[in-house]
């Protein structure tokens, strides 16, 4: 008999800016995810709560631990993820 390993959960901090901060009413949240979760899955989770955010997907940049990264980057326990939409104004 073979056993499937139980996925390990990781804890990350999500930093929110501009529209994301306005929608969620906070600039930071703590999220628990399954190990192997990608940065883009954070966006998916936020859109599942607020579908109107989908319009920002192609315009949002991502950073992990203050370094810009690609959406497919896999997260590790303790990572800090920033969702950075375009900002206008002066």
N, C-alpha and C positions, 0 to 999 in steps of 0.2 A: 504494500500500500504506500502510495506517495502522498506527501502533504504539500499543499501550497503554502509558501511563506506568507505570513500575515503582513500586509503593507505597514511600514513604519510611518507614523505621522511626524510631520515637521511643523515648526512654528515660524512664521515670518511676520515682519512688520511691513505694512503697505503705507507709503506716503502718498497723499492725495494733493493735487494742485488744481487751481482754476475750477473748471466745470465739475470735476470729480469731488472737489472739496465742497462746492455749493450743493450738489445733489445729496451727498452723504452727511453734510453738516459737521464734518470733522476733517482734520488734516492728517490723521493717522489712525490706522486700525490694525489690530492683531488678528491673524487668521491661522487656523490649523488646517493643514492639507496633507494628502497622502504623499509619501516620498515619490519622486519622479515627476512631480507636477512642473509644468513649464510656466514661464512668465505670462504667455498669452492666456493660459487657463485662469489667471487672476482676473484678466479683463473679462473673460467669459462669465466668471462668477459675479462680477459687478453688474454686467449687462443682464444677467438672470434676475437680479434684484431691481434694476432700473433699465428696462429695454430701450428707453430713449437715448442711452449712452452709446448704443451701437453706431450711431452716425460719426462718432469720434474715433472709431477703431483704426482707420487707415491714416489718421493724423497724429496718433499718440505715439510718443517715444517712450522707451522703457530704460530704466537704469536699475542695476543690481549692485548694491553696496557702493553707490555713487559713481558707477561706471556705466556708460551707455552700453546696451546689449541688444541682442536680437530676441524676438518674441519666443523662439523655440528653446531658449536657454533653460536648462533644468535647475530648479531651485534646491538649495540645501538648508538644513535647519539653521535658524538664526539670521538668514538673509534679510536684507532690507530692500524692498522693491519700490521704485518710484514710478508713477504713471504721470507722464508729462504731456499734456495736450498743448496745441498751439496757443500762444498767449498774444492778445492784441492790446493796444493801448500805448500810452506813452509816459 
